[in-house]
């Protein structure tokens, strides 16, 4: 644990982010807070930038940029750290086995309350991680120099949609950065197998490079906002939805299900259920955006020289050459056109 103090000072720091009982010591949370620093904060800042921040925090020599970013880091660490601590913190171990605390005036929280509390900690913690990324992306150049040149910066800007808030513009996921993180592997596959074949390799790589460098050209920004990002969001939901119904764990593959009784989440074996109307609708609308993207690029090929030089343009031009001015196939079987043989 490197971004919180110990003792009473550390407890006061925790109180900035959630209510801390007088019986809760930050020393009990320290291993969990430390794990969240390593797992999430280092992953975003990079090891060098994190070490700089941790050293300045310990020595009380933080500059203005570090003072600005520390509370966002602490908010994520505190919420996710306590979330990880909850299963152990809700019980204690003795010679009589695992017990829960209870007195004449207090009783353990019910499982459904614990579920709601866990959800709250998860939402606040993951939202803070997204806030951290957005803060860094908007920061002045050279504010966080080691982060700016790190692989960690690049790997969080390798998709055509960068955040849950951005995803919401095209498909509503309730601002859930935790859900967005779960869908990112699918999003990477979607852009590779749905978007790249339409743009061509060179234009696709140019757009991703400009996203990583936060330097989108006007034309590419238009493509991204009007066609690419909407299609990617819809196809990501279509592809990811079956996986999001499932848990993979000690029960094998199970289907997520909750109960309205005073019990925790209920698991049952997964069943072979079709996607459903909502998922199929997303796929259909995604195909519409892909078709519109393809036609827009062809109609405006001169504005996108990398596309104009691609096999995708040549193929689309060959398709157009096989049609008349009305878009009807030339020499179709029912066109009654006599050819020369």
C-alpha positions, -999 to 999 in steps of 0.1 A, spaced: 0 0 0 18 31 -13 -9 58 -19 -25 58 16 -9 66 50 -12 42 79 -28 48 113 -53 76 120 -42 96 90 -49 67 67 -84 62 83 -91 99 77 -81 95 40 -104 65 36 -133 85 51 -130 108 21 -144 80 -1 -167 59 21 -179 57 58 -152 41 80 -162 26 113 -141 34 143 -135 -4 145 -121 -6 110 -84 -1 108 -66 8 76 -40 -18 85 -66 -45 80 -73 -32 45 -37 -25 36 -31 -58 17 -62 -53 -4 -55 -17 -11 -20 -26 -22 -34 -53 -46 -57 -27 -62 -28 -3 -67 -8 -30 -85 -37 -44 -105 -54 -12 -116 -34 20 -109 -1 7 -122 -19 -7 -152 -31 28 -161 -2 50 -150 26 26 -159 52 15 -133 75 45 -136 48 71 -132 32 52 -103 66 50 -86 71 87 -90 37 94 -74 43 69 -46 77 83 -38 65 119 -38 35 109 -16 57 92 9 82 121 10 54 148 10 70 164 -21 41 161 -46 39 187 -73 6 202 -85 0 175 -111 5 147 -86 -17 164 -60 -45 166 -87 -43 129 -97 -39 114 -62 -75 117 -50 -88 100 -82 -63 71 -76 -73 69 -40 -110 68 -48 -105 38 -71 -82 20 -46 -104 26 -16 -136 13 -32 -121 -16 -50 -99 -25 -21 -128 -26 3 -148 -46 -23 -120 -72 -22 -119 -71 16 -156 -76 22 -158 -114 21 -131 -116 48 -142 -85 67 -177 -99 71 -164 -128 92 -137 -137 117 -118 -169 123 -115 -187 156 -110 -221 172 -147 -226 167 -146 -220 130 -156 -191 109 -180 -168 128 -199 -135 121 -201 -107 146 -235 -102 163 -246 -85 195 -279 -77 212 -280 -45 192 -264 -54 159 -267 -82 134 -248 -91 102 -261 -74 71 -285 -96 50 -271 -111 18 -292 -89 -4 -279 -58 13 -243 -71 9 -250 -76 -28 -262 -40 -32 -232 -27 -12 -208 -47 -33 -224 -34 -65 -220 2 -51 -183 -3 -43 -177 -19 -77 -195 10 -96 -177 37 -77 -143 20 -80 -145 13 -117 -160 48 -124 -130 62 -107 -107 42 -130 -125 57 -160 -122 92 -144 -85 86 -140 -81 77 -177 -102 107 -189 -83 130 -166 -49 118 -180 -61 122 -216 -72 157 -209 -40 167 -190 -15 192 -202 15 179 -221 44 169 -199 22 168 -168 28 131 -165 59 125 -187 65 89 -179 29 79 -185 29 98 -218 56 76 -233 45 43 -216 30 13 -232 3 16 -206 -10 49 -222 -11 33 -256 -29 1 -246 -59 20 -231 -63 39 -265 -63 9 -288 -100 7 -296 -124 29 -317 -144 35 -285 -124 45 -254 -148 46 -225 -182 36 -211 -194 71 -215 -185 72 -251 -201 37 -256 -233 52 -242 -235 75 -271 -242 46 -294 -255 18 -271 -266 24 -235 -246 5 -209 -255 27 -179 -221 43 -176 -207 10 -164 -169 11 -170 -168 -24 -154 -190 -37 -182 -170 -18 -208 -138 -35 -195 -155 -69 -199 -165 -61 -234 -132 -46 -246 -117 -80 -259 -149 -83 -280 -146 -47 -292 -111 -54 -304 -123 -84 -323 -152 -65 -337 -131 -36 -351 -106 -62 -366 -132 -84 -383 -161 -60 -390 -145 -26 -395 -110 -33 -409 -124 -52 -440 -144 -22 -450 -117 5 -444 -88 -14 -458 -56 -20 -438 -40 14 -443 -69 36 -435 -78 13 -405 -42 16 -391 -42 54 -397 -74 58 -377 -61 37 -348 -28 56 -348 -46 89 -347 -68 76 -318 -37 66 -299 -21 99 -305 -53 119 -298 -49 136 -332 -79 126 -354 -82 143 -387 -115 159 -395 -124 133 -421 -115 104 -399 -133 119 -369 -164 121 -391 -161 84 -401 -156 74 -365 -185 93 -351 -211 87 -378 -203 51 -389 -174 33 -372 -182 38 -335 -220 31 -338 -213 -1 -358 -187 -12 -333 -209 -6 -303 -238 -25 -318 -217 -55 -330 -199 -56 -296 -231 -59 -278 -243 -86 -303 -211 -106 -299 -206 -101 -262 -241 -106 -249 -241 -144 -247 -208 -143 -227 -222 -117 -204 -250 -141 -194 -224 -166 -181 -202 -170 -151 -171 -192 -153 -160 -204 -119 -162 -232 -94 -196 -241 -107 -183 -246 -142 -202 -225 -168 -234 -211 -152 -260 -186 -161 -264 -154 -141 -296 -151 -123 -307 -132 -92 -334 -138 -67 -360 -115 -52 -357 -134 -19 -333 -125 9 -306 -146 -6 -276 -139 -26 -272 -145 -64 -286 -178 -76 -267 -200 -101 -280 -226 -124 -266 -245 -153 -265 -224 -185 -291 -233 -212 -290 -230 -249 -312 -199 -254 -312 -180 -287 -300 -144 -287 -335 -129 -286 -350 -100 -304 -328 -73 -288 -295 -89 -297 -306 -97 -333 -318 -61 -336 -284 -48 -326 -267 -70 -352 -291 -58 -379 -285 -22 -371 -248 -28 -370 -249 -42 -405 -268 -10 -416 -240 12 -403 -214 -10 -420 -232 -8 -453 -235 30 -450 -198 33 -441 -189 13 -472 -211 34 -495 -199 67 -479 -163 58 -485 -169 48 -521 -188 80 -528 -161 101 -511 -130 81 -521 -110 111 -532 -111 125 -496 -96 92 -483 -66 84 -505 -56 54 -483 -90 39 -490 -88 49 -527 -56 29 -530 -70 -2 -512 -83 -35 -526 -116 -26 -509 -121 4 -532 -111 -16 -563 -136 -43 -553 -164 -17 -548 -156 -1 -581 -157 -34 -599 -191 -40 -584 -203 -6 -596 -190 -14 -631 -213 -44 -632 -243 -22 -627 -261 4 -648 -268 40 -638 -299 27 -619 -279 2 -599 -293 -27 -618 -269 -56 -628 -257 -54 -664 -264 -85 -685 -285 -100 -657 -304 -132 -668 -337 -112 -671 -322 -81 -687 -328 -95 -723 -294 -80 -734 -278 -98 -763 -241 -102 -759 -214 -110 -784 -198 -144 -780 
